[in-house]
């Protein structure tokens, strides 16, 4: 079935990205958007409710870059920033 879709994107917090998923996303030509909620771990982790979430997201971004994925980063403006 051809729906005329020109591209497919996946939004993620980046914490579950591993080498294999990064490879598969690249092979399938899926654009990946990683959500980052602050420029320091304290803010991002507070919003996500998980200590270490920013470091995990950054690691996921690095794995995606390593495999040559098309990546974008998004953030939502909030009062904590």
Secondary structure, 3 states (H helix, E strand, C coil): CCCCCCCEEEEECCCCCCHHHHHHHHHCCEEEEEECCCCCHHHHHHHHCCCCHHHHHHHHHHHHHHCCCCEEEECCCCCCC
